[in-house]
Amino acid sequence: MAVHQFAERAPRAGFGNTSPVMTSAIGDKTLRQRIDHSAVRSVSPYERSVIGFRSDPRMQGVVEKNYFDEDLAAAVSRYGQSDEFAKVVSVLAMRLRPGALLLDFGAGRGLTSLALAQSGAFVVSVESDPSEVVGIGALGKLKRPPGPPLAPVSGDVLQLPFRDHVFDIAFCRSVLHHLEDLDSGLKEIWRVLRPGGILLVLNEHILGPFSDERIFLQSHPAVPYGVNEHAYPVWRYWKVVRQAGFRKVHFFGYEGDALDFRDFLATSCRHNPFRFRLMALPCIGKLFRGALYGLHVLTRRHLRYICVPEESCVAISIVAHKPAN
Ligand SMILES: C[S@@+](CC[C@H](N)C(=O)[O-])C[C@H]1O[C@@H](n2cnc3c(N)ncnc32)[C@H](O)[C@@H]1O
C-alpha cells in the first residue's frame, strides 16, 4: 500500500494489529511497552529543533534534505523515491522479503520504517522519544488500514525489549552518533540480530583524526537547540562494530573531493622539474607513473573517510554482518 494513503488523525491509545508471528518472536514485554499517549511529556531538543527549522525560512534546505516536512506521508513518499532509499534497497536486496523481521532502531517518527514496510519486511520501530512530531507518537497518529506491516515500540536502544537472535535485519538512520553509549548500543543490536543477519547504518557523522569536534558542533544547525550531536573518526565506528562481533564491515556514502588522476599528476609534477623529467623517461617514467597512480588510488579509496572537513557535517553509512555461526 502506498504511504500517501495514510492520513493523520487524533492520537489514540495503542496501535493497529500486530502480526502474531512478530508478537511471539518479540515477547509480551514489548506489548507492555507500547506507547501510552496519556503520559505527560516534555518537548525534546530534537522536537524543538525540527519545529524551529520548519518555521525558519533560512532552514528550508535543511528541512527538505532531512525529510522534516510537516506532512509525514509526503516525506515518506519523497524518501521512498530518493537515491538514499534506492541504495538501502540494493544493499538489503533479497533480505527484504515478506516474513523477514526488520528492526528500525532510533526510528524517530517512522520515516524509514514506513518506507521499509512497503518493501515486504515486517518492521519493528523502536524509539525513545514519545513526541508526536518527531518521535514514536507520530506513528500512533497514523490511520492504520490493513497495512503496512509495522509495529511501533517505545523503547531504548541500549536496553531493547526483545529476545536474543530475533531480527533478520537491523537498520538505523542517523542514530549511532546520538547514543550515549555507542559500545553498549552496538552490543545490544548484535544480541537481537540473528546469526547471518545484516546491520545497515545510514548517515553517521565522521571526523578526521585531528579534527576539532567543537568546529563540527558549531556548524551543526541542531546544536543550538540542545540536540546531543556527536561525530567520531571512522576508525571508532569500525572498532565498536567489530568489537560487538560484526564482521565484513564496509563503509560507503561520502565521496569526498574525488581527485582526478591527471590533476593529481599535474600537481605532483608542477613545481618539480626533476620529477617532470623522470616521468618523460621511456621505462622508468612508466614505473613512476604507476607508483603515482597507486598513491592516487590509495588516497581516494582509503583516505576519503579519514581526511574529512569537520565544518560540513560529513556522514557515512556502514554495512556489517553477524556471522552465521
Ligand atoms: C536524528 S534522529 C533520526 C530519526 C530517524 N531515524 C530518521 O532518520 O528520521 C535520531 C533518533 O534517535 C533516537 N534515539 C537516540 N538515542 C536513542 C536511544 N537510546 N533509544 C532509542 N532511540 C534513540 C532519537 O530520539 C531520535 O529520534
The ligand as an SDF file (V2000), in Angstrom:
LIG
                    3D

 27 29  0  0  0  0  0  0  0  0999 V2000
   18.3840   12.2250   14.0540 C   0  0  0  0  0  0  0  0  0  0  0  0
   17.0700   11.2910   14.6770 S   0  0  0  0  0  0  0  0  0  0  0  0
   16.7810   10.1430   13.3410 C   0  0  0  0  0  0  0  0  0  0  0  0
   15.3910    9.6340   13.3180 C   0  0  0  0  0  0  0  0  0  0  0  0
   15.0710    8.6460   12.1790 C   0  0  0  0  0  0  0  0  0  0  0  0
   15.9660    7.5270   12.2040 N   0  0  0  0  0  0  0  0  0  0  0  0
   15.0960    9.3510   10.8450 C   0  0  0  0  0  0  0  0  0  0  0  0
   16.0340    9.1310   10.0660 O   0  0  0  0  0  0  0  0  0  0  0  0
   14.1770   10.1200   10.5700 O   0  0  0  0  0  0  0  0  0  0  0  0
   17.7900   10.2590   15.9090 C   0  0  0  0  0  0  0  0  0  0  0  0
   16.7440    9.4910   16.6690 C   0  0  0  0  0  0  0  0  0  0  0  0
   17.3740    8.5260   17.5270 O   0  0  0  0  0  0  0  0  0  0  0  0
   16.6270    8.4790   18.7260 C   0  0  0  0  0  0  0  0  0  0  0  0
   17.4550    7.9250   19.8060 N   0  0  0  0  0  0  0  0  0  0  0  0
   18.6270    8.4040   20.2770 C   0  0  0  0  0  0  0  0  0  0  0  0
   19.0690    7.6340   21.2910 N   0  0  0  0  0  0  0  0  0  0  0  0
   18.1480    6.6450   21.4560 C   0  0  0  0  0  0  0  0  0  0  0  0
   18.0400    5.5310   22.3420 C   0  0  0  0  0  0  0  0  0  0  0  0
   18.9750    5.2910   23.2760 N   0  0  0  0  0  0  0  0  0  0  0  0
   16.9670    4.7250   22.2420 N   0  0  0  0  0  0  0  0  0  0  0  0
   16.0050    4.9590   21.3010 C   0  0  0  0  0  0  0  0  0  0  0  0
   16.0550    5.9900   20.4280 N   0  0  0  0  0  0  0  0  0  0  0  0
   17.1050    6.8190   20.4990 C   0  0  0  0  0  0  0  0  0  0  0  0
   16.2660    9.9290   18.9660 C   0  0  0  0  0  0  0  0  0  0  0  0
   15.2060   10.0550   19.8890 O   0  0  0  0  0  0  0  0  0  0  0  0
   15.9010   10.3750   17.5570 C   0  0  0  0  0  0  0  0  0  0  0  0
   14.5560   10.1840   17.2690 O   0  0  0  0  0  0  0  0  0  0  0  0
  1  2  1  0
  2  3  1  0
  2 10  1  0
  3  4  1  0
  4  5  1  0
  5  6  1  0
  5  7  1  0
  7  8  2  0
  7  9  1  0
 10 11  1  0
 11 12  1  0
 11 26  1  0
 12 13  1  0
 13 14  1  0
 13 24  1  0
 14 15  1  0
 14 23  1  0
 15 16  2  0
 16 17  1  0
 17 18  1  0
 17 23  2  0
 18 19  1  0
 18 20  2  0
 20 21  1  0
 21 22  2  0
 22 23  1  0
 24 25  1  0
 24 26  1  0
 26 27  1  0
M  CHG  2   2   1   9  -1
M  END
$$$$
